[in-house]
């Protein structure tokens, strides 16, 4: 493996600042696992409302596939300008109470996952990070009319809810964040993963309520005060718009009501089983139902925009 430290440019003064040792680190990467545009919203609200300094900036020419995720550029009258270059950066952020934390945001690397993971692990070790909290949004058959569920995972039992019954075992397509969790575990760095359950029929939409749920849980595990007021206000309008569009379609409303029943059965029974399936696998929307609902919902948005 090539030298992981050659993947980023760092600020030696900040890396050597003893006041920045022992801080929690938040990781929110956009890309494969980002239903509800969760990572992008977290980055935007934190950067807009809190002072920060760049600690290490990754060289995306080594990590990013520009052809599969093309950045935008603006054409103005007779020339191009405002190249929207992607950035993958580790920052030192200060919350409203003057407490520092680390924030790693940007696009998930397309290549060199092992080297990237080792680079992040090395930075965490050098800074004696107290805890790494990784957050993502996953599309799930849950309704937007209920509180967002968040699944916590990792080796820190005190950060995870107690569960009863059988614990599921399954395989999924991996992300760079998943590999990073494994490499943090290999070296004994405390970490917790937070997966926000985003309604599958809204996975491609910007959902402020998903970012609120993520920030609340991140605040709880890191002990830092993270901003949610702006997102809460935005979520009211988004929910109202979704409700208006959903109520105009019996097909969409039927799927949502079906998911509401399953959600209420699981949550009200306080049974720690998968939200994906009940004991008899009944009353669940299948892939065709979810696909039809998503297509109808997106079509109604397009009509409204036009």
N, C-alpha and C positions, 0 to 999 in steps of 0.2 A: 504494500500500500504506500502511495506517495504521502509525504509529510502533511498531516491534517492541518497544521498551523499555517501552511501556505495557502489555505483556502480563504483566509480573511486578513484584512488590515485592521490593526487594533491601535488603540491609544495607550501607549506604554504608561503614561502618567496615571490614567484612570485604573488600568490593570494593577498598578502597584499601590493604589490608594488603600490604605488599611481600613478606611471607613466603609469601603464597599465590600468587605469580606463578610461572609455569613448571611448574605441576603437571599430571599426567595427569588426564584426565576419563573416567569410565566412564558410558555411557548404556545403561540397561536399561528399556525402556518395555513395559508390559503392554498386551495387546489383540490386534491382528490377528496378529502373528507372535510367539506365546508358547507354543509347544507344550511340554508338560511343566510349565506354570506357572513357567517359568524366571525371568522378571524378578521376579515376586512373591517367589520364594524367595531370590533374591540380595538384594533390598531387605530382607527380614525378617532374614536371618542377619547382614548387615552392620550394620543398625541395632540389633540386639539385642546385638551383641558388641563394637562399636566406638563410641567417643565421636564425636559429630558436631555441627555447627552449621548452621543454615539460612542459606544465602547468598542465594538468590533463590527466591521462591515464585510460581508462575504462577497467573493468574486463570482457574480452570477454568470459570467461568460464561461465558467467551468461547470456550472450546475444547472443552467436554465436552457430549455429548448424553446428558442424564440419562434420557431415555425409552428409549434403546437399551441403555444399561448402567446399570440402576437400582441406586443404592446401597441398603444395608440399613439398617433402623431396627428397634429392639427395642420390643415392647409388653410392659410390665410391669404386670400386674394391671388397672390402670385408666388407664394413660397411656403415651405413647411417650417413649423416651429412647435415648441412645447412637446418635445419627445418625452413620453411618459415612461421613463426607464424603471423597471422593477427593481426593488431593493430588498435584500434580506439582511436585517440588521439586529444586533444585540445592543440594547440601550439601557442606560441607567435612568430610571424614572423616579420622581419624587411625588408622593401623594399629598393630599391636603393637610395632613398632620406633620409634614416634613420628614416622613419615613421613606427610605429608598427601597426600590426593588428593581429587578432586571426583567426586561421584556424582549423576547426574540420573536419578531414578526416578519412576514414577507412570504413569497411563494415557496411552496414545497419544492425542494430540489427534484429535478427530473433525472439526474444521474448522480453517481458517486455517493450513494446513501451511506455506505459504511464509513467512508472518509468524512462525510459531513457529520455523522453521529459522533465519531471520535473527536472531531473538532469541538463540538458542543460539550461533550463530556470533559475534554481537556480544559475548556474555559470554566466549566462548573467546578472542576477540581482546583484550578488555580485560584478561583475566587472563593473557594470554600463555601459554595452555595448550600444553604440550609435545606431547601426543598425545591424541586422542580415540579410545577403544575402545568400539565399539557391539556389543552382544551380543543374540542372539535365538535362539529355539528353533524349528526347522522340522520338520514331520512328514515322515519319510522311511521307505522300506521297508527298515529295518534292525532286527535283533533286539536285544532287551534283554539277551541272554546274551553279548554281545560289548562290548568297550570302546566308549564313545561317540566317534564321529567328529566333528571340528570343521573346518568349511571357513572359511579366512581369506580376506578379500578387501579390496582397497583399493590405493592408489598406492604404499604403502611396500613395495618389493620385498624389503627385508631382514626384514620381518615375515611374509612369505608363504612357504610351502613352494615349492621349485622344482618345476615340472611339466613333464612330457614329453608329446609327442603333441599332438593338436588340443585347443584350448581351446574349450569349448562357448559357444554364443551362443543365448540364448532369452529370452522375455518372461514376466514374472510379474506378478501384481497387486502394486502398490507399497504401501509403508507409509511413515509419517512418518519412520522411521529411515532408509529408503532415500533419501528426499529430502534429509535432513540430511547423509548421506554425500556426495551430489552437491554440496551447497552448501559443505561443508567443502573439497571438492576445488577448487571454483571460486576460493576465496580462498587456497589453498595451505596449509591447516592439516593437518598430518600426522594420519592416522587409519587405523584398521584395523577391519574388521567381522568378527565371529566368529559363525558360524551353527552351532549345535549340532544334530547330526542326532538327532532324537528318534523312537523307534519310532512309526510311524503309528498302530498299534492302541492306543497308550497316550498319544496326544497330549493327551487331555483329563484325564489323571491327573497328580497331583503326583509328579514323579520327582526325588528328591534327587540321584540319580547324574548327571542332566543338569546340575543346578546345580553339582555338584562339577567336572564337566568344564569348564563355563564359567568358574568361579572360578580353576581352575588355569591356563587360558589367559590370563585377565585378569591374573593375577599375573605371568605370564611377560612380557606385553607392556608392563605398566605399571611393573614393578619394585616392586610393593607386596605385602605379605603379607596375603592374604585368608583368612578362616576357612573351613575345610572339615570339621573334625573332627565337628561335630554332624551335618552332612549325610551324611557317610560312615557314621556309626552308623545314621542313619535309613534309608539306602539298603539296608542289609543286610536289615532287616525287610521293606522294600518288595519287594526282589528275591525273597525267600523266598515272600512271599505271591503274587507273580505266577507264580512257578514252580509253586506248588501248584495254582493255578487253571488254568494252562495245561496242566499234565500231566493234568488231569481231562477235557480236551476234545481228542479226536483231531483235530478240525478246526483248532483253534488251534495245536496242536503241529505239524501238517503245514505250516502257513503259516510258522511260526517256523523250522522246519528248512530250508525252502526259502530263507528270507532268510539263514540262517546259511551256507548253501552259497555264495550270491552274495557275501556279505560276505567270506568266507574266500578266495574266488577273487580278489577285487579287492585285498584287503589283502596276502595272501600273495604275489601276483604283483608287488606294489609298482608296479602300473600306475596312473598318475594319470588315471583315467578316471572318468566319472560313476558313482556307486554305483547310479544308477537303471537303468542298462542296460549289458549286456555287448556284445561285438561282434556276437552273433547275437540279442540281445534274448531269450534263452531263460532258463528257470528263474526268471522273475520273477513274483511274485504280481501279478495284475491288480487293478483297482479293486474288482471284485466279491468276489474272495477277501479283500482287505483289509477291505472293508466287512463281510463275513460274520464274519470273525475279530473285528473290533472289536465288533460287535453281540453276539456270543457271549460275549466277554470281559466287556463291561459288564453283560450279563444275569447272568453268574455273580457279579459283584460285588454287584449288587442283591439276589440271592438270599441271599448270605452276610450282607449288612447286615440283611436281614429275619429 
